[in-house]
């Protein structure tokens, strides 16, 4: 779990990546498209100094430009 520079709380779970805005959740999961995360099993999260969210999964490292 991390809090990004915009105040969103991000959760990495066995079912994908979820973002909480204080009222509701938005889920980001493996949708088998070129823009989706490659695996739903999120084992680690990090936000770098540029604001990119990095998610470690069972299928590699993926990024989301928050």
N, C-alpha and C positions, 0 to 999 in steps of 0.2 A: 504494500500500500504506500502511495506517495501523494503529496499535495503539490500540484503544479504551480507555476508562477501566476496563473490566473485564479487560483483558489479552488479549482476542481480537485476532488479526491478521486484517485485512480486505484482500482482494486484488480489485482491479478489473481485469477482462480483457476481451477481445473476446467472451468467452462468458458474461459475467455477473459477478455479485458472489459472492465466496466468503469464508467465515469459518473460520479455523483456531483450534482451542481448545488446541493443543499435542499432540493425538493424532489428530484427524480433521478433515476439511473438511465444512462444510455449504454447499450452493450455493443461491443466491437468484438466480433468473433471470426473464425475461419469460415469464409463464405465461398471459398474456391474461386475467387476472382483475382485479377492481378493487383488489386488494391487492398486486399484483406490480409490480416495477420496469418502467418503460415501454419499455426497450430493453436488450439484452444487452451492447452495446458501451460499457463503462465507461471514460471518459477521465480522470476525476479523483475523488478521495475526500477528505472532510473531516469531522471530528467537531466540533460546536460545543460551547459551554460547558454546554449542557443535556443532552449525551450523544447528540444526534441525529446519525446518520451521513448525510451528503449525498453523493450520487453524481451526477456530471455524465456524461450519456450523449449519444449522437447524436440523442436525441429529447427533450432537455430535462434539467431538474434534478429529482431524486427524493430522497425521504428515507426513512430507516428509523429508528424509535425503538428504539435499542439498549437 
